[in-house]
Amino acid sequence: MDFRFDLIADYLPLFLRGTLITIEVSVLGILFGTILGLFIGLGKMTKKKYIRLPFVWYINFFRGTPLFLQILLVHFGVIPAFINDTNAFIALVTALSLNSAAYIAEIFRAGIQSIDRGQMEAARSLGMNHKQAMRNVILPQAFKRMIPPLGNEFVVLIKDSSLGAIIAAPELMYWGRAMQGQYYRPWEPYLTTALIYLILTLTLSYVLEYVERKVKTE
């Protein structure tokens, strides 16, 4: 096999640009997905069935259908309905956020429900209302338990961002496919792309492990 490093060098600026887009899309997806996921998780925990049901079906839909399909629906259906045109970057961020929110909601729900009920009762006995008890007592404890599954979800989201190539979002995988299409050589573009994804996911994993150790010692 004649491995062409010169071709990689020629495409390196595009790979770097795609890596920055991948990081940007992933960070936005994690941010919006976490905020929405917390809201959905709390909504699913409410005791009123008519309030809880929409959140339950939101989670069922986004966990029960392929992310690939969700990206296509958002790109060709949802985004044009709001801005009269489509935008690959906005569509990818939106789809990743909506999808990750369903999984993060379950992580929040499981983390909160893992805290002993006596903690809430103790906080209420000290004069806190429900919101204050959740903010100051329950969520800080639950967050420590949620770090590992949240970290796994964040790593998965980085890899899932590669599906944006199918709607021509100029992230990392898009440029890997572009290089392969130009030179008809699979090894150089796809191994380079794989290496960059590996660096991104391993870096995030090490950062999350450090945060987890730091939190445990506090």
Rosetta blueprint (number, residue, H / E / L):
1 M L
2 D L
3 F L
4 R L
5 F H
6 D H
7 L H
8 I H
9 A H
10 D H
11 Y H
12 L H
13 P H
14 L H
15 F H
16 L H
17 R H
18 G H
19 T H
20 L H
21 I H
22 T H
23 I H
24 E H
25 V H
26 S H
27 V H
28 L H
29 G H
30 I H
31 L H
32 F H
33 G H
34 T H
35 I H
36 L H
37 G H
38 L H
39 F H
40 I H
41 G H
42 L H
43 G H
44 K H
45 M L
46 T L
47 K L
48 K L
49 K H
50 Y H
51 I H
52 R H
53 L H
54 P H
55 F H
56 V H
57 W H
58 Y H
59 I H
60 N H
61 F H
62 F H
63 R H
64 G H
65 T L
66 P L
67 L H
68 F H
69 L H
70 Q H
71 I H
72 L H
73 L H
74 V H
75 H H
76 F H
77 G H
78 V H
79 I H
80 P H
81 A H
82 F H
83 I H
84 N L
85 D L
86 T L
87 N L
88 A H
89 F H
90 I H
91 A H
92 L H
93 V H
94 T H
95 A H
96 L H
97 S H
98 L H
99 N H
100 S H
101 A H
102 A H
103 Y H
104 I H
105 A H
106 E H
107 I H
108 F H
109 R H
110 A H
111 G H
112 I H
113 Q H
114 S L
115 I L
116 D L
117 R H
118 G H
119 Q H
120 M H
121 E H
122 A H
123 A H
124 R H
125 S H
126 L L
127 G L
128 M L
129 N L
130 H H
131 K H
132 Q H
133 A H
134 M H
135 R H
136 N H
137 V H
138 I H
139 L H
140 P H
141 Q H
142 A H
143 F H
144 K H
145 R H
146 M H
147 I H
148 P H
149 P H
150 L H
151 G H
152 N H
153 E H
154 F H
155 V H
156 V H
157 L H
158 I H
159 K H
160 D H
161 S H
162 S H
163 L H
164 G H
165 A H
166 I H
167 I H
168 A L
169 A L
170 P L
171 E L
172 L H
173 M H
174 Y H
175 W H
176 G H
177 R H
178 A H
179 M H
180 Q H
181 G H
182 Q H
183 Y H
184 Y L
185 R L
186 P L
187 W H
188 E H
189 P H
190 Y H
191 L H
192 T H
193 T H
194 A H
195 L H
196 I H
197 Y H
198 L H
199 I H
200 L H
201 T H
202 L H
203 T H
204 L H
205 S H
206 Y H
207 V H
208 L H
209 E H
210 Y H
211 V H
212 E H
213 R H
214 K H
215 V H
216 K H
217 T H
218 E L
